[in-house]
Amino acid sequence: MKKFLFYITNNEEVSRHEEVFDIGFFIINTLALILGGAYLAYVGDWAWIAFLVIEYTWAMDTMRHNRS
């Protein structure tokens, strides 16, 4: 599982950041997407689910590619 999480959170041979932080960031953002989407569906505010998905995608892209 740890190797899979390293693969998802890093597109380089060696991470320039703390790998534990990257995995934590991925888990927290994924939970926020799932739980936030479920909550927004429950209250019937469907338009904001797209916003959550866009923000999640942006955060994952930033984590994987914006490493300096």
BELCOR-V44354 format. One record per residue. N is the residue number from 1. RES is the residue in one small letter. SS is DSSP state (H for helix, E for strand, L for the rest). PSI is psi as a letter, one per 30 degrees, with the letter a starting at -180 (none if undefined). D_LAST is the distance of its C-alpha to the last C-alpha in Angstrom with 2 decimals. Layout:
n->{N	N}
res->{RES	RES}
ss->{SS	SS}
psi->{PSI	PSI}
d_last->{D_LAST	D_LAST}
This chain:
n->{1	2	3	4	5	6	7	8	9	10	11	12	13	14	15	16	17	18	19	20	21	22	23	24	25	26	27	28	29	30	31	32	33	34	35	36	37	38	39	40	41	42	43	44	45	46	47	48	49	50	51	52	53	54	55	56	57	58	59	60	61	62	63	64	65	66	67	68}
res->{m	k	k	f	l	f	y	i	t	n	n	e	e	v	s	r	h	e	e	v	f	d	i	g	f	f	i	i	n	t	l	a	l	i	l	g	g	a	y	l	a	y	v	g	d	w	a	w	i	a	f	l	v	i	e	y	t	w	a	m	d	t	m	r	h	n	r	s}
ss->{L	H	H	H	H	H	H	H	H	L	L	L	L	L	L	L	L	L	H	H	H	H	H	H	H	H	H	H	H	H	H	H	H	H	H	H	H	H	H	H	H	H	H	L	L	L	H	H	H	H	H	H	H	H	H	H	H	H	H	H	H	H	H	H	H	L	L	L}
psi->{e	e	e	e	e	e	e	e	f	k	g	l	e	k	k	f	l	k	e	e	e	e	e	e	e	e	e	e	e	e	e	e	e	e	e	e	e	e	e	e	e	e	f	g	i	e	f	f	e	e	e	e	e	e	e	e	e	e	e	e	e	e	e	e	f	i	j	none}
d_last->{26.34	23.42	22.55	22.79	20.47	17.82	18.37	18.12	14.95	12.83	12.91	11.76	14.19	12.48	10.29	7.33	9.10	12.82	14.60	17.45	15.49	14.26	17.92	19.28	17.22	18.56	22.06	22.28	21.18	23.57	26.35	25.83	26.18	29.25	31.00	30.20	31.49	34.56	35.27	34.98	37.24	39.65	40.03	40.24	37.35	36.15	34.31	31.50	30.71	29.13	26.90	25.82	25.06	23.00	20.94	20.56	19.47	16.89	15.50	15.48	13.82	10.96	10.68	10.93	9.05	6.39	3.77	0.00}
